[in-house]
Amino acid sequence: MAELLHNQALWPSLVAVLIVQLMKVILVWVTERRLVLARMLETGGMPSSHSAAVAALATSIGQLYGLGSPYFALTAVLGGIVIYDATGIRRAAGVQAELINELVEELSHLFTEGFQPQVLKTLLGHTYPQVAVGVLFGVIVGLLAQL
């Protein structure tokens, strides 16, 4: 357990996620004048915590073991897959959820009895700017953590 608590690569990733998720709450508060603490636990939106986490991890690993190490290669490749998933597959699922929600609303008169469709979560994936900001924060946290 002591090793886990002193893991120099893990903590920057967790800190990056916490900072970015807190930023989401602050952005909603500044732009909409609403305090929505639930944003701390939600996926999607600006900035991408997934991207921040994997960028902080890869940056920390690169600093600890070198950019030529297999550890850095592993984290960089898996980080790229996470980022691709956030902007591709999860983003597409969010767009589909928006369309399905619109269809359900249009056809709501058909659901007066029996089956009642649930509203689908639409904030699933990320745009490229959201990912870019997440990566930037992750790299900064990863660099600062190894000072």
C-alpha positions in Angstrom: 0.0 0.0 0.0 2.9 2.4 0.7 4.1 1.9 -2.8 0.8 3.0 -4.2 0.7 6.1 -2.1 4.2 7.1 -3.3 3.6 6.3 -7.0 5.1 9.2 -8.9 3.2 8.5 -12.1 -0.3 7.8 -10.6 -0.7 10.9 -8.5 -0.3 13.5 -11.4 -3.0 11.7 -13.3 -5.4 11.8 -10.4 -4.6 15.5 -9.7 -5.1 16.3 -13.3 -8.6 14.7 -13.3 -9.5 16.5 -10.1 -8.4 19.9 -11.4 -10.1 19.5 -14.8 -13.4 18.2 -13.2 -13.3 21.2 -10.8 -12.8 23.5 -13.8 -16.0 22.1 -15.3 -17.9 23.2 -12.2 -16.3 26.6 -12.4 -17.0 27.0 -16.1 -20.7 26.2 -15.6 -20.8 28.7 -12.6 -19.1 31.5 -14.7 -21.1 31.0 -17.9 -24.5 30.0 -16.5 -24.4 31.4 -13.0 -25.3 28.0 -11.6 -23.4 25.9 -9.1 -23.6 22.3 -10.4 -21.4 20.1 -8.2 -22.6 17.1 -10.1 -20.4 18.1 -13.0 -17.5 16.8 -10.9 -18.7 13.3 -11.5 -19.9 13.6 -15.1 -18.1 12.8 -18.4 -17.9 15.0 -21.4 -17.6 18.7 -21.7 -14.8 21.2 -21.5 -12.0 20.3 -20.7 -11.6 16.5 -21.2 -10.5 14.8 -17.9 -9.8 11.6 -19.8 -7.3 13.4 -22.0 -5.8 15.2 -19.0 -5.4 12.0 -17.1 -3.6 10.1 -19.9 -1.5 13.1 -20.8 -0.4 13.6 -17.2 0.4 9.9 -16.9 2.4 9.8 -20.2 4.3 13.0 -19.3 5.1 11.7 -15.8 6.3 8.3 -17.2 8.3 10.1 -19.9 10.1 12.1 -17.3 10.6 9.2 -14.9 11.8 6.6 -17.3 12.7 8.5 -20.5 10.9 9.0 -23.8 12.6 5.9 -25.2 11.3 3.6 -22.5 8.7 0.9 -23.2 6.7 2.4 -20.3 6.4 5.7 -22.1 5.5 3.9 -25.3 2.8 2.0 -23.5 1.2 5.0 -21.9 1.5 7.1 -25.1 -0.2 4.4 -27.2 -3.0 3.7 -24.7 -3.4 7.4 -24.1 -3.9 8.0 -27.8 -6.5 5.3 -27.9 -8.4 6.9 -24.9 -8.2 10.3 -26.7 -9.4 8.8 -30.0 -12.3 7.1 -28.2 -13.3 10.3 -26.4 -13.4 12.3 -29.7 -14.7 9.5 -31.9 -16.8 6.7 -30.6 -18.1 8.4 -27.4 -18.7 11.7 -29.2 -20.7 9.8 -31.9 -22.7 8.1 -29.1 -23.6 11.5 -27.6 -24.8 12.8 -31.0 -26.9 9.7 -31.5 -28.4 10.1 -28.0 -29.3 13.7 -28.8 -31.1 12.6 -32.0 -32.9 9.8 -30.1 -34.0 12.2 -27.4 -35.4 14.5 -30.1 -37.3 11.6 -31.7 -38.7 10.5 -28.4 -39.9 14.0 -27.7 -41.5 14.3 -31.1 -43.3 10.9 -30.7 -44.1 11.3 -27.0 -47.8 11.2 -27.7 -47.4 7.5 -28.7 -46.0 6.7 -25.2 -49.1 7.5 -23.1 -49.3 3.9 -21.7 -46.8 1.2 -21.1 -43.2 1.8 -22.3 -41.9 5.1 -21.2 -38.5 5.8 -22.8 -35.8 7.4 -20.5 -33.9 10.5 -21.7 -30.5 9.4 -22.8 -27.3 11.1 -21.5 -25.9 13.2 -24.3 -22.7 14.6 -22.8 -20.6 11.6 -23.4 -17.7 12.5 -25.6 -15.5 15.5 -26.4 -14.8 17.9 -29.2 -11.2 18.4 -30.4 -10.8 21.7 -28.5 -12.0 20.0 -25.3 -9.4 17.3 -25.8 -6.7 19.8 -26.6 -7.3 21.7 -23.4 -7.4 18.5 -21.4 -4.1 17.3 -22.9 -2.5 20.7 -22.2 -3.6 20.6 -18.5 -2.4 17.0 -18.2 1.0 17.8 -19.6 1.4 20.8 -17.3 0.4 18.8 -14.3 2.7 15.9 -15.3 5.6 18.3 -15.8 5.0 20.1 -12.5 4.6 16.8 -10.6 8.2 15.8 -11.4 9.9 19.1 -10.4 
